[in-house]
Every structure is written in structure tokens, then in C-alpha cells.
């Protein structure tokens, strides 16, 4: 069975969301490519907002796209 190529923007969003949800700084973004970096920052913003609204841990997982790390 062939492996599908993973969508890099979805992975960047997921990782950014998890970083924001855990309270990390947006300066910790590890991505250099502009498009993927923008997705990471979008995920980070939404993760921070959910963190502030008390959706930490498992309660915030429902927003993540179905992407395997």
C-alpha cells in the first residue's frame, strides 16, 4: 500500500495549535517557508485563544484536522 504524501500546511497548523494550546511563545515557530509559517501562526493563535477559554488538554483536540504526525 502506498503512503500518501502528507499535507505540510495541515501539519504546520496542527503543530502551531498544539504549541499555542500549551502556552508556548509564537517566537518558537520552527518553520521558514512563508505559507507553512502562516498556517503555524494561525494554529498558534487559535490554540492560545482556546487556552485562554479553558479548553486545555483533551477538550481542545476536536479542532485539530485528521493529520498524523
C-alpha positions in Angstrom: 0.0 0.0 0.0 1.4 3.4 -1.0 1.8 6.1 1.6 0.1 9.3 0.8 2.2 12.5 0.9 1.2 14.5 4.0 -0.1 18.0 3.7 2.6 20.2 5.1 0.2 23.1 5.8 -2.1 20.9 7.8 0.8 19.6 9.8 2.1 23.1 10.4 -1.4 24.2 11.6 -1.6 21.2 14.0 1.8 21.8 15.5 1.1 25.5 15.9 -2.2 24.8 17.5 -0.6 22.4 20.0 2.1 25.0 20.8 -0.5 27.7 21.4 -2.6 25.4 23.5 0.3 24.5 25.7 1.2 28.2 26.2 4.4 28.4 24.1 5.5 31.7 22.5 4.9 32.4 18.9 8.6 33.2 18.6 9.2 29.4 18.8 7.9 28.8 15.3 10.3 26.4 13.7 9.2 26.9 10.1 10.9 29.1 7.5 8.6 28.7 4.4 6.1 31.5 4.3 3.0 29.5 3.6 3.6 26.9 6.2 4.7 29.5 8.7 1.4 31.4 8.2 -0.5 28.2 8.9 1.6 27.5 12.0 0.8 31.0 13.3 -2.9 30.7 12.6 -2.9 27.4 14.5 -1.0 29.1 17.3 -3.5 31.9 17.6 -6.4 29.6 17.8 -4.6 27.4 20.3 -3.8 30.4 22.5 -7.5 31.5 22.3 -8.6 28.0 23.3 -6.1 28.0 26.2 -7.5 31.3 27.5 -11.0 29.9 27.2 -10.1 26.9 29.3 -10.0 24.3 26.5 -6.7 22.8 27.5 -5.8 19.2 27.1 -8.3 16.8 25.6 -11.1 19.4 25.3 -9.3 21.2 22.5 -8.4 18.2 20.4 -11.7 18.3 18.5 -10.5 21.3 16.5 -7.4 19.6 15.0 -7.6 18.2 11.5 -7.1 14.5 11.0 -3.4 14.5 10.3 -1.0 12.0 11.7 2.3 13.5 12.9 
